[in-house]
Every structure is written in C-alpha cells, then in structure tokens.
Amino acid sequence: MSGEPRRHRVQLAVIGSGLAGCAAALFALERGLTTAQVGHSGALAYTSGHLDLLGVLDGRVVDDPWSALGELQRRQPGHPLARIAPETVRHAFHRFTAALSSLGIGYTTPGDRNLRAPTPAGTVKPTLSLPCTMAAGVTAARERSATLVVDFAGLEGFSARQLVANLGPRWPGLRCTRLDFPGMEDGGVLYPEAMARALEVPATRERLAGRIRAVLEGASCVGLPAILGIHRPDRVHRALQRALGATLFEVPTMPPGVAGIRLQEAFEQALPARGLTLVSRQKVTRLQLGKEEATLQLHDSYGPLEIHAGAVLLATGRFLSGGLVADRDGIREPLLDLPVQQPPGRDAWHRDDYLAPEGHPVNGAGIRCDRWLRPLNPDGRVVHPRLFAAGILLAGQDWVRQRCGAGVAIATAFAAVQAAARHLGPGDGDSTPNPG
C-alpha cells in the first residue's frame, strides 16, 4: 500500500518500546506533552518484573542503593546513574511505581534499602521494588517461613525442585511439589502466559486452590511461578490467597515471562487512553533532524506514516532490541549512525576469564551523552539539540553485572523527558529537580 503518508504532529517522539521507552512516554504524558511512541520490538517480555536500581557495585552486593549511588559517582563518573542527582532518581522511581499501581499492577514503594527477592534459579537478588504479588516471598525468605513451592507438569523455565535445592540449606522450612494445572493435564508443554490467562477465570482458581490445599501439610506460605493473571494480577492474587488460606507469592520464571507481558500490555492499553499516539510493532525507517522539527518515517499496515516532533528521545536498547548492532568491524547504532563508545577492536571486547569480576569491556559500549542526555559526537559536540537518549543504549554501564537495568531505564527516561521539555520551551513543565 502506497500514497501520501499520514501525518501526526507531536511535541515529543519516543523511539523504543522497552522499559525506558515506555517510562519516557509515561513521564512525557504526565508532563502534558503531546507524545508519540514507536517501537518494532521491545524487551519488556524478557524482564523479571523486578525494578533494580543498583544491586551490585564492584562485585559487592549492595544493601543501601542510595549510598551506593554516591560511591558510583566517585568510582564511575561516566555511568548514567552517576550523572543524575539522587533525588531525581528517587523521584522518578516513586512516580513510575505509583503509575504502575494506577494501571492495575501494584508495586512495592521504593524504600531506603534493597529487597532480597527469590529468583527461579534459587538465588536471592537485590532489587529496589517488585510487584506486590511477589512481595511476600521477600518476607518468607527473610523469616524462613514454612513454605511450599509449587511447579507444574509440563512447565518449562521454572523448577520448584531447583529453587529448593539452592535455597533449602539456608531456608529449612522450604519444600516443593509438582502438580497438574487445571484444564491442562494432557501432558503437553505449558506456557506461563496461557496459565496466567486461565487463572483470571474464578473456576480455574478454585480448582487450583483445591489441589494446593491437599498438599499444604502445614505450610503457611505458598510460592508459585509468576502466573497470577495478566490483567489486574493483584485481584487474582487476593482471590487465590483467600481460597488457599495461606500467604501466597510469585517467583519470576525464566524469560519471556508473565511479569514482563503484564507491563507491556498495561502500557499498550492504558497510555493511548491517556493521549499517547502509539505505533506499535513497527520500525522507524528514517529519522531526519531538521532545524525546525524532527521527522520520523515508517510504514504500518495502513501505509506510509510520518511523525513530526519538536524533540526525539531514542530509547532503542542494546543488541537484543536492535538499538546497537555488532559485526566484524565493530558496534554501530543503526538508525542515525551515532558514534558508539566501544573498545578499540574486537580483540578487546572480552577478557580471557569469562567470569572476570570486573566484567567485559564490550558491556560498557553505547551512546555517549552530555548531562542533558543529548548524544555527542567524538569531539564532544552535541549531535543535534532536538535529540535525546535514555536507557541501556547509553554508554558506561554494565546493567547485567551491576543489577541496574531498570534504574538506568527509569532514571534516564525521566531526566531525558525533563531535558526535552526544557528544550521545547516554557509551558511544558519544569518544576521537577534538575537531572544533574
């Protein structure tokens, strides 16, 4: 299908549909900016649902992430989190978790200390905030409560036996069992998303509750893989917990998982109702940055489309989402061919020791920005005053090793939207703390 392109005009265009892109769209709408969001794919379905601020620093597990931010500023001043004022980071987290709760996915209030949350591998992970459906697992692990962990025949990516084997030596009240999931007893492979949607039906919850009650044997807590509904999981959680007569919590499954799908569907359904122009599952084919405006060109099922914006926020992620591309000649940014900060050659990407505690240099590759999160040329000049960037596309962080992926996404999205609003001019809101 061809012809004249359809046109949308907005103040801010967000490119990217992962956590940073969705957070940026949310923050922009809260500020009253007319906003469009475009993304051909995102990594939200691969998230655990945990919102990590900073969980590990120099190989040490962090208890107080706020104090650790000060240490990060001294040790790694180029880290994206080290370049944003801690009060701005805290403000961004509180606004983001409050917004998620308003969308029907309750999150714990970010506090002064990291929580220690069970993982599907049977480890305990430091995180700042997590879904309310998972919160009781933190308490049960800390208090060593008598807990039954349940998995299901045919479900891959979650093993109650593995979780108990790894956590059991420190948690003597922990045991496991395997059950058949109601309505899916045919011996085939089970998918967490299908199970989650089934548990939104009261009759399925009642049947599952009966099977779990039959094997409780005095357990005061029950851990399930993250399958407690896609929409309004808190409601599903409360209903099943009442039916069980025991404290209930979820543990994330291996990705892709329900916790991420919940976020993705909540954003896609709620943000357009708040005024977002959403072009999902599509890729920007060309981005032109002009003196008066930026123009995004793309195609959807109705034909060519143009989005004209006063500012653009690039939140395209790293390799999984296509924000960065690696080949034999190096790492590049494919949309604008932005300069990528990276090791001098492929031989320097990795250390000899795969488990090197300091990590691999390639993990710090990304786009270098100024304090207003505007991408920079190699000589330190701003690429274009209308262009901003956020999320793990940014250079100088190793989000996997440092357990800071959500922190980088949320904090830089907030700061970049703030800077974009300042660029757009008076009347777009500027009452929140400065990013630096």
Secondary structure, DSSP 8 states (H G I E B T S, - for coil): --SS-EEEEEEEEEE--SHHHHHHHHHHHHTT--EEEEES--SGGG--S-B-S--EETTEE-S-HHHHHHHHHHH-TTSGGGGS-HHHHHHHHHHHHHHHHHTT--B----SS-EEEE-TTS-EEEESB-BHHHHHHHHHHHHT--EEEEEETTB-S--HHHHHHHHGGG-TTEEEEEE--TT--SSS-B-HHHHHHHTTSHHHHHHHHHHHHTT-TT-SEEEEES-S-SSSHHHHHHHHHHHHTSEEEEE--SSS-HHHHHHHHHHHHHHHHTT-EEEET----EEEE-SS-EEEEEEETTEEEEEEEEEEEE---STTTTSSEEETTEEE-TTT----B--SSGGGSS-SSTT-TT--GGGG-BB-B-TT--BB-TTS-BS-TTEEE-STTBSS--HHHHT-HHHHHHHHHHHHHHHHHHHH-TTS---S----
